[in-house]
Amino acid sequence: MEKVRLGRTELYVTKTAFGALPIQRISKEDAVKLVRRAYEAGINYFDTANMYTDSEEKLGAALHDVRQNVIISTKSGGKDKKTVLAHIEESLRRMQTDYIDLFQFHNPAVLPDPNDPDGPYAAALEMQQKGYIRHIGITNHRLGVAREAIDSGAFETLQFPFCYLASDQDYDLVERCRKADMGFIAMKGLSGGLLNNAEACYAFMRQYDNVVPIWGIQHEWELDQWLELTERDPRMTPELEEVIRKDRQELAGNFCRSCGYCLPCAAGIDIPQAARMSALLRRSPYQPYMSDEWHAKMHKIEECIHCNACKSRCPYGLDTPALLQLMLEDYDAFYAVHHNDK
C-alpha cells in the first residue's frame, strides 16, 4: 500500500488512512475486528481524538500488540496546560501505548501560543520533551487559523476539511503546506456523507501527493470499499470529472459540512443533520427521513429562539437560522409527496 511522507515529521503513512471517529458508534467487539482488518490489509495510519468517547480505547484494544507497526494521531481540545496534560495522559492509557506519534490541537478558535507557559502548547512541548508525543500538529475548520498555523512554523501538520467541493482558498492551503513542508491531513473527504461516489473522491485525492485523506470508517462495507479502490487505484477520467462537475454545481457554496461546532443548540435542534436535509433527501436513501421521529426533529426548527449562537460558532460563516428555515420548508414539501414511502 502506497505511503506518503507526512511533511517534516518524516512519518510515512498510508495514503488510505483510517478515521476512527465513527467506531465510537459500534460495539467494542465490532470496532476491534474492523480496525484489525484494516491493519492486516496494510493500513498503517489511524486518527482519533480524546473527545471521540471510546474511540481511543477501541483503537488500543485492536492495535496495542502491533503498536510499533502503526502510526496513531489523536487530539485534545483543552484550552490550558493542565487540561491538555490530563488529556494526553488519558489518551496514552486508553490506547495502551507509551507514545503518541502525532498529537494535534483540536480545532482551536485561536492559535495556541508556543510562548505561553500555562497554555496548551506548553503541555504538548513538555510531553514531547519527555518522549510521550513525537510530533505536534493542529486541526481546524477556519481558514484564518489554518493560515496562521502554517505561517507560525510551530506545527508539523495541518488537518483541514478537503474534498472536491473545495474552494480556491482550500487549494491554497494545500500548496502553502507543501511549501512549508507541513503535512496536510484531509478530513471530510466525503463532505460529511454528501458525496456518494467514492471512486470520484478517491481519484480526486490521488491528484495531490502531499495530501493524506482519513476516511471515516464504521462498517465492513466501507472498509472493503476503500481497500478495493486502493488496490485498483483509479485515476481521474472524463466520467469522474463529470460527476465532480455536477456535484460542485449542486453543492458548492452555502451548504452545511456537518462539523458540529454549532452545537449545543438551546432549542435542541439537530443542526448538523437538519441544516443539510435537502441534500440528504436527494443524495441518499430518503425513506428514513420520512419517519415520525424525523418529522418531529425537523419541526424543532420552529422552536428556534434566534439566539444566533450557532451562527456565531459556524467556522464557515453560514447564516444557520436562515438555512434551517429553508431546510424545513424544503423538507415539508418533500414530506407531503413522499411520507407514505417510508
C-alpha positions as CSV (number, residue, x, y, z in Angstrom):
1,M,0.0,0.0,0.0
2,E,1.4,3.4,-1.0
3,K,2.8,5.6,1.7
4,V,3.0,9.4,1.9
5,R,5.6,11.4,3.8
6,L,3.7,13.5,6.3
7,G,5.7,16.6,5.9
8,R,8.7,17.2,8.0
9,T,7.5,14.7,10.6
10,E,9.2,12.1,8.4
11,L,6.3,9.8,9.2
12,Y,5.4,7.6,6.3
13,V,1.6,6.9,6.4
14,T,-0.6,5.0,4.0
15,K,-2.4,7.2,1.5
16,T,-5.6,5.4,2.5
17,A,-5.9,6.2,6.3
18,F,-8.5,5.2,8.9
19,G,-10.6,7.9,10.5
20,A,-11.7,6.4,13.9
21,L,-14.4,8.9,14.8
22,P,-17.2,6.5,13.6
23,I,-16.1,3.5,15.6
24,Q,-17.5,5.1,18.7
25,R,-20.9,4.2,17.3
26,I,-20.3,0.5,17.2
27,S,-19.6,-2.2,19.8
28,K,-16.1,-2.7,21.1
29,E,-16.0,-6.2,19.6
30,D,-17.0,-5.0,16.1
31,A,-14.7,-2.0,16.3
32,V,-11.7,-4.1,17.2
33,K,-12.5,-6.5,14.4
34,L,-12.8,-3.7,11.9
35,V,-9.6,-1.9,12.9
36,R,-7.6,-5.1,13.0
37,R,-8.9,-5.9,9.5
38,A,-7.7,-2.5,8.3
39,Y,-4.3,-3.1,9.8
40,E,-3.9,-6.6,8.3
41,A,-4.9,-5.2,4.9
42,G,-2.0,-2.7,5.1
43,I,-3.4,0.5,6.5
44,N,-0.9,1.9,9.0
45,Y,-2.3,5.3,9.9
46,F,-5.2,5.7,12.4
47,D,-6.6,9.1,13.5
48,T,-8.8,9.6,16.6
49,A,-9.4,12.2,19.4
50,N,-9.8,12.5,23.1
51,M,-13.4,13.7,22.6
52,Y,-14.5,10.7,20.4
53,T,-15.9,8.9,23.5
54,D,-14.4,5.4,23.5
55,S,-12.7,5.5,20.1
56,E,-9.2,5.7,21.6
57,E,-9.9,2.7,23.9
58,K,-11.1,0.6,20.9
59,L,-8.0,1.5,18.9
60,G,-5.9,0.5,21.8
61,A,-7.6,-2.8,22.1
62,A,-7.1,-3.5,18.4
63,L,-3.6,-2.3,17.9
64,H,-1.6,-2.5,21.2
65,D,0.2,-5.6,20.3
66,V,1.3,-4.2,16.9
67,R,1.9,-0.7,18.1
68,Q,5.4,-0.5,16.5
69,N,3.9,-1.1,13.1
70,V,1.3,1.7,13.1
71,I,1.1,5.5,13.3
72,I,-1.6,7.0,15.6
73,S,-2.7,10.6,15.8
74,T,-5.0,11.9,18.5
75,K,-6.2,15.3,19.6
76,S,-7.1,17.5,22.6
77,G,-9.4,20.5,22.6
78,G,-8.1,21.6,26.0
79,K,-7.5,25.3,26.4
80,D,-4.8,25.3,29.1
81,K,-1.7,23.4,30.0
82,K,-3.3,21.4,32.8
83,T,-6.2,20.1,30.7
84,V,-4.1,19.1,27.8
85,L,-1.6,17.3,30.0
86,A,-4.5,15.4,31.5
87,H,-5.9,14.6,28.1
88,I,-2.5,13.3,26.8
89,E,-2.1,11.0,29.8
90,E,-5.7,9.8,29.4
91,S,-5.0,9.1,25.7
92,L,-1.9,7.1,26.5
93,R,-3.8,5.0,29.0
94,R,-6.8,4.4,26.7
95,M,-4.7,3.4,23.7
96,Q,-2.4,1.2,25.8
97,T,0.7,2.9,24.5
98,D,3.6,4.9,25.9
99,Y,3.8,7.4,23.0
100,I,1.6,9.2,20.5
101,D,3.0,9.7,17.0
102,L,1.1,12.9,16.3
103,F,-0.6,15.0,18.8
104,Q,-3.0,17.6,17.4
105,F,-4.7,20.6,18.9
106,H,-8.4,20.0,18.2
107,N,-10.0,22.9,16.2
108,P,-8.9,25.8,18.4
109,A,-10.7,29.1,17.7
110,V,-7.4,30.9,18.5
111,L,-3.9,29.6,17.6
112,P,-2.2,28.1,20.6
113,D,0.7,30.4,21.7
114,P,4.0,28.5,21.9
115,N,5.4,31.1,24.3
116,D,2.5,30.9,26.9
117,P,3.9,28.8,29.8
118,D,0.4,28.0,31.0
119,G,-1.2,27.5,27.6
120,P,-2.0,24.2,25.7
121,Y,1.1,24.4,23.6
122,A,3.3,24.2,26.7
123,A,1.7,20.9,27.6
124,A,2.4,19.4,24.2
125,L,6.0,20.7,24.3
126,E,6.6,19.2,27.8
127,M,5.2,15.8,26.8
128,Q,7.2,15.9,23.6
129,Q,10.4,16.6,25.5
130,K,9.6,13.6,27.8
131,G,9.0,11.4,24.8
132,Y,5.3,10.8,25.2
133,I,4.4,12.5,21.9
134,R,6.6,12.7,18.9
135,H,5.1,15.4,16.7
136,I,2.8,18.3,17.1
137,G,0.0,19.3,14.7
138,I,-3.3,21.2,14.6
139,T,-6.7,20.6,13.2
140,N,-9.1,23.4,12.2
141,H,-12.2,24.4,10.2
142,R,-11.2,28.1,10.0
143,L,-9.2,29.3,7.1
144,G,-7.7,32.2,9.1
145,V,-6.5,30.0,11.9
146,A,-5.1,27.4,9.4
147,R,-3.1,30.1,7.6
148,E,-1.7,31.4,10.9
149,A,-0.7,27.8,11.9
150,I,1.2,27.4,8.6
151,D,2.9,30.7,8.9
152,S,3.9,30.2,12.5
153,G,6.1,27.2,11.8
154,A,5.1,25.8,15.2
155,F,3.1,22.9,13.8
156,E,4.3,20.0,11.7
157,T,0.9,19.0,10.3
158,L,-2.5,20.6,9.5
159,Q,-5.7,18.6,9.4
160,F,-8.4,20.5,7.5
161,P,-11.6,19.7,5.5
162,F,-10.7,19.0,1.9
163,C,-12.7,17.3,-0.8
164,Y,-13.7,18.0,-4.4
165,L,-16.1,20.7,-3.3
166,A,-13.0,22.7,-2.1
167,S,-12.7,26.4,-2.7
168,D,-9.7,28.2,-4.2
169,Q,-8.7,29.1,-0.7
170,D,-8.7,25.5,0.4
171,Y,-6.4,24.6,-2.6
172,D,-4.2,27.4,-1.5
173,L,-3.8,25.8,2.0
174,V,-2.6,22.6,0.4
175,E,0.0,24.4,-1.6
176,R,1.1,26.5,1.4
177,C,1.6,23.3,3.4
178,R,3.7,21.8,0.6
179,K,5.9,24.9,0.5
180,A,6.2,24.8,4.3
181,D,7.0,21.1,4.3
182,M,4.0,20.6,6.6
183,G,1.8,17.5,6.4
184,F,-1.7,18.0,5.1
185,I,-4.3,15.6,6.5
186,A,-7.7,15.8,4.7
187,M,-10.8,15.3,6.8
188,K,-14.4,15.4,5.5
189,G,-13.3,13.7,2.2
190,L,-16.9,12.8,1.6
191,S,-18.1,16.2,2.9
192,G,-19.9,14.6,5.8
193,G,-21.6,12.0,3.7
194,L,-23.0,14.3,1.0
195,L,-20.6,12.9,-1.7
196,N,-21.7,9.4,-2.6
197,N,-19.2,8.5,-5.4
198,A,-16.3,7.0,-3.5
199,E,-14.3,6.5,-6.7
200,A,-14.5,10.1,-7.6
201,C,-13.4,11.1,-4.1
202,Y,-10.5,8.7,-4.2
203,A,-9.4,9.8,-7.7
204,F,-9.6,13.5,-6.6
205,M,-7.3,12.9,-3.6
206,R,-5.0,10.8,-5.7
207,Q,-4.0,14.0,-7.6
208,Y,-2.4,15.6,-4.5
209,D,0.8,13.8,-3.5
210,N,1.1,15.7,-0.2
211,V,-2.5,15.1,1.0
212,V,-3.4,12.2,3.3
213,P,-7.2,11.6,3.4
214,I,-8.6,10.0,6.5
215,W,-11.7,8.2,5.6
216,G,-14.2,7.8,8.4
217,I,-15.0,4.0,8.6
218,Q,-17.8,2.4,10.7
219,H,-18.9,-0.6,8.6
220,E,-17.2,-3.5,7.0
221,W,-18.5,-2.5,3.6
222,E,-16.9,0.9,3.9
223,L,-13.6,-0.6,4.7
224,D,-14.0,-3.0,1.7
225,Q,-14.8,-0.1,-0.5
226,W,-11.6,1.8,0.3
227,L,-9.5,-1.3,0.2
228,E,-10.9,-2.2,-3.3
229,L,-10.2,1.4,-4.5
230,T,-6.7,1.4,-3.1
231,E,-5.9,-1.9,-4.9
232,R,-7.4,-0.7,-8.2
233,D,-6.0,2.8,-7.7
234,P,-8.3,4.6,-10.2
235,R,-7.2,7.9,-11.7
236,M,-9.2,10.8,-12.8
237,T,-11.3,10.2,-16.0
238,P,-13.7,12.3,-18.0
239,E,-16.6,10.3,-16.5
240,L,-15.4,11.1,-12.9
241,E,-14.7,14.7,-13.8
242,E,-18.4,15.0,-14.9
243,V,-19.5,13.5,-11.6
244,I,-17.5,16.1,-9.8
245,R,-18.7,18.9,-12.0
246,K,-22.3,18.1,-11.3
247,D,-21.7,17.8,-7.6
248,R,-19.9,21.1,-7.5
249,Q,-22.8,22.7,-9.3
250,E,-25.3,21.3,-6.9
251,L,-23.4,21.5,-3.6
252,A,-20.6,24.1,-3.6
253,G,-21.1,27.2,-1.6
254,N,-23.7,27.7,1.1
255,F,-24.0,24.2,2.5
256,C,-23.5,22.7,5.9
257,R,-20.4,20.5,6.3
258,S,-21.8,18.8,9.4
259,C,-18.8,19.6,11.5
260,G,-21.0,20.0,14.6
261,Y,-19.3,23.1,16.0
262,C,-22.7,24.9,16.0
263,L,-23.8,22.7,18.9
264,P,-25.2,22.6,21.5
265,C,-28.4,24.2,20.4
266,A,-30.5,25.8,23.1
267,A,-33.7,24.7,21.4
268,G,-32.5,21.1,20.9
269,I,-32.3,21.2,17.1
270,D,-30.1,18.6,15.4
271,I,-28.4,21.3,13.4
272,P,-25.7,19.2,11.6
273,Q,-28.3,17.0,10.1
274,A,-31.2,19.4,9.7
275,A,-29.1,22.1,8.0
276,R,-28.3,19.8,5.1
277,M,-31.6,18.0,4.8
278,S,-32.3,19.0,1.2
279,A,-29.1,17.3,0.1
280,L,-29.7,14.2,2.3
281,L,-33.1,13.7,0.8
282,R,-31.8,13.8,-2.7
283,R,-28.4,12.1,-2.4
284,S,-29.1,9.2,0.0
285,P,-32.0,6.9,0.7
286,Y,-34.7,9.3,1.8
287,Q,-37.1,6.9,3.4
288,P,-35.5,7.0,6.9
289,Y,-36.2,10.8,7.0
290,M,-39.9,10.3,6.3
291,S,-40.4,8.8,9.8
292,D,-42.5,10.4,12.5
293,E,-39.2,10.8,14.5
294,W,-37.5,12.8,11.8
295,H,-40.7,14.8,11.1
296,A,-40.7,15.9,14.7
297,K,-36.9,16.6,14.6
298,M,-37.3,18.9,11.7
299,H,-40.1,20.8,13.2
300,K,-38.0,21.5,16.2
301,I,-36.7,24.2,13.9
302,E,-39.9,26.1,14.6
303,E,-38.7,26.4,18.2
304,C,-35.6,28.3,17.3
305,I,-35.1,31.2,19.7
306,H,-32.8,33.1,17.3
307,C,-30.1,33.4,19.9
308,N,-27.6,33.2,16.9
309,A,-25.2,31.1,19.0
310,C,-25.0,28.5,16.1
311,K,-24.3,31.3,13.6
312,S,-21.5,32.8,15.7
313,R,-19.8,29.4,16.1
314,C,-20.0,28.3,12.4
315,P,-16.5,28.2,11.0
316,Y,-17.9,28.6,7.5
317,G,-19.8,31.8,8.2
318,L,-23.2,30.3,7.5
319,D,-26.4,32.1,8.5
320,T,-27.5,28.9,10.3
321,P,-31.0,30.0,11.4
322,A,-31.9,31.2,7.9
323,L,-30.5,28.0,6.4
324,L,-32.5,25.8,8.9
325,Q,-35.7,27.6,7.9
326,L,-35.1,26.9,4.2
327,M,-34.4,23.3,5.0
328,L,-37.7,23.0,6.9
329,E,-39.6,24.4,4.0
330,D,-38.0,22.0,1.6
331,Y,-38.5,19.1,3.9
332,D,-42.2,19.8,4.3
333,A,-42.7,20.0,0.6
334,F,-40.8,16.7,0.1
335,Y,-42.6,15.1,3.0
336,A,-46.0,16.0,1.6
337,V,-45.2,13.9,-1.5
338,H,-43.1,11.0,-0.1
339,H,-44.1,10.4,3.5
340,N,-46.1,7.3,2.5
341,D,-42.9,5.8,1.0
342,K,-41.3,5.1,4.4
